[in-house]
Amino acid sequence: MKELQYLNKYFIKYKFHFLLGIIFTVISQIFSLYTPKLISSSFKVIEDFHKNNLSSTAVKEELIKNILLVLLTTVAAGIVRFLMRQALIVMSRHVEFDLKNEVFQHYEVLDTNFYKRNRTGDLMNRISEDVAKIRMYVGPAVMYSINTFITFTIVIIYMYNVSPLLTLYTVLPLPLLSYLIFRLSVEINKRSTTFQQLLSKISSFTQEIFSGIRVIKAYALEQQYQENYNDLSKESKTKSMSLAGVQSLFGPLMILLIGISNLTVIYFGGMMYINGTIKSIGTIAEFILYVNMLTWPVASIGWVSSLVQEAEASQKRINEFLKIEPEIKNKNTESTNIHGEIEFRNVTYTYEDTGITALKNISFKVKKGETLAILGKTGSGKSSILSLITRLYDIKEGEITIDGKKIDEVNLSDLRNAIGIVPQDAFLFSDTIKNNIKFGKETATDEEVIKAAKEAVVHDNIMNFSMQYETILGERGITLSGGQKQRVSIARAIIKNPQILLLDDCLSAVDTETEEQILNNLLEISKDKTTIIVSHRVSSAKNADKIIIMEEGQIIQEGTHNQLINQQGYYAELYTKQLSEKELN
């Protein structure tokens, strides 16, 4: 139960639901306990009739009165039990809502390295399947635990007041029951943990397959992945059956022990009646009803134990993530005005997960309103510079400043709000084109959306769709071509009107004519913005105020377009090569 202690804050938060549930449980049990008493009273009336102590009319009246009281108290108990469920089950839904939001919010603040280490399917499983298991603990498990405890307490007190000795005989099987439940619970916990881990593995596998379905089809690997999934499914079936096999022992075990208790009551109660210890046969009937009132609470102990063990395993998995502290923290909660001056001073950065040193002693400065172009071969460290500016990673060597202030001393939210970034891999959501563009500015008007689309030279393409801006995109924007996705991403960054604009090779999938149009528009848009363009094309860099050439994490050339084409080196060679290709085309 150690892991489940994390949920105590929710029980405190919803204490009124919890207390109301307890109160309604007590009231419902009090009403329920009238029935055994009334049955016992009815037997006594019948016995008195046979002893000629009562007339048949008096017996009939007493029996009718008892029947009406049984009906009345049963209905009252049912109503109060309904209120009990409303209080406790509704509480569990509130806890589920809060916990899902807490886990999701924690996912959002965790850094990029966390997502490199963990698979998407596993993250999804923890926020769905694991939280659902916890809801079953907070709701049904807690409700039946309270019900069982109160029922046992009240019923045993009533039984003891009637016959202490017969009560002792009745509860004799309970220690054995407790021991068996403990042994089964340990085994359920172990098997439940293994099963949940496998569910995460299956979720990760299927999510990855669906995301890459086009590649799988292109390579005709459907059969191979079907076989792989079958293997996982068989393993899941085996572990699920193993868990179900242990859980299925509870029901028969409970029925057996309750049956033993009933036989105990009948035998010892009968002997006590014969010996005169019990004065009325109605006492035996009353005890049998008491035992049967304990049937479901006792039977539920097994089910509740199973729920608790599953919830313990699930909460442990969730706690593992909730205890992870994000590496990227907002050290300054005060508002920061971002103007856009960026400077790198002797920055060296090594990726922890791979050990690759992406940047080596990098230094440069971009003033507010200037445009910097970064060119270089694949893997030279261009994108790493943009990742450091957005603080997706923190450096350990060197210094990065924004407006003269260390980047980790700038309010993180203000920094990212001041940046509009178009990533190399244009990611679009399964939503309308309009909402994808408005992702950069949720309050944008339709006119602003259209203006941004025109500046990104994607408006005409959008108007050719039957639903135009209301066109729903497939997962990750699969409805659009690569160039269209890039241009929608550019529109999303433009509409934000950021102080800093970062373009990470975002024109690689568009033709040269469209590229020229977009670049001309960007020249106008970025006049008062700090702009950094990462590219493989000279055409994207030629109008920049400064150009740096990178190779293996180092700056090997820097200057303006005119300066660099007159120097021997990578830029002049690239310019000559791309110019000749353009002439040939």
Sequence and secondary structure as in RCSB ss.txt:
>XXXX:A:sequence
MKELQYLNKYFIKYKFHFLLGIIFTVISQIFSLYTPKLISSSFKVIEDFHKNNLSSTAVKEELIKNILLVLLTTV
AAGIVRFLMRQALIVMSRHVEFDLKNEVFQHYEVLDTNFYKRNRTGDLMNRISEDVAKIRMYVGPAVMYSINTFI
TFTIVIIYMYNVSPLLTLYTVLPLPLLSYLIFRLSVEINKRSTTFQQLLSKISSFTQEIFSGIRVIKAYALEQQY
QENYNDLSKESKTKSMSLAGVQSLFGPLMILLIGISNLTVIYFGGMMYINGTIKSIGTIAEFILYVNMLTWPVAS
IGWVSSLVQEAEASQKRINEFLKIEPEIKNKNTESTNIHGEIEFRNVTYTYEDTGITALKNISFKVKKGETLAIL
GKTGSGKSSILSLITRLYDIKEGEITIDGKKIDEVNLSDLRNAIGIVPQDAFLFSDTIKNNIKFGKETATDEEVI
KAAKEAVVHDNIMNFSMQYETILGERGITLSGGQKQRVSIARAIIKNPQILLLDDCLSAVDTETEEQILNNLLEI
SKDKTTIIVSHRVSSAKNADKIIIMEEGQIIQEGTHNQLINQQGYYAELYTKQLSEKELN
>XXXX:A:secstr
 TGGGGGHHHHHHTHHHHHHHHHHHHHHHHHHTHHHHHHHHHHHHHHHHHTTSS HHHHHHHHHHHHHHHHHHHH
HHHHHHHHHHHHHHHHHHHHHHHHHHHHHHHHHHS HHHHHHS HHHHHHIIIIIHHHHHHIIIIIHHHHHHHHH
HHHHHHHHHHHH HHHHHHHHTTHHHHHHHHHHHHHHHHHHHHHHHHHHHHHHHHHHHHHHTHHHHHHTT HHHH
HHHHHHHHHHHHHHHHHHHHHHTTHHHHHHHHHHHHHHHHHHHHHHHHHHTSS  HHHHHHHHHHHHHTHHHHHH
HHHHHHHHHHHHHHHHHHHHHHT   SS     S       EEEEEEEEE TTT  EEEEEEEEEE TT EEEEE
ESTTSSHHHHHHHHTTSS  SEEEEEETTEEGGGS HHHHHHTEEEE SS    SSBHHHHHHTT TT  HHHHH
HHHHHTT HHHHHTSTTGGG B  GGGTTS HHHHHHHHHHHHHHT  SEEEEESTTTTS HHHHHHHHHHHHHH
TTTSEEEEEES HHHHTTSSEEEEEETTEEEEEE HHHHHTSSSHHHHHHHHHHHHHHH 
